[in-house]
């Protein structure tokens, strides 16, 4: 899954491994994955995802990031 962040006029791409979402959302582990379920999980975890993305971007400013389950510890 991916989303775009902004720093002024610059776009920053973030990719989230589906394993990171599955690990953070127990409902995904109990049901058959679907696009709707992945998007619902993303919405439910939005604050956590934004916090992790902000931390990653603050540490080292790059044009894109891949967020993994390890980033959500």
Beta strands, then each sheet from edge to edge (+ up, - down):
strand 1: 2-7
strand 2: 10-16
strand 3: 64-67
sheet 1: 1+ 2- 3-
end
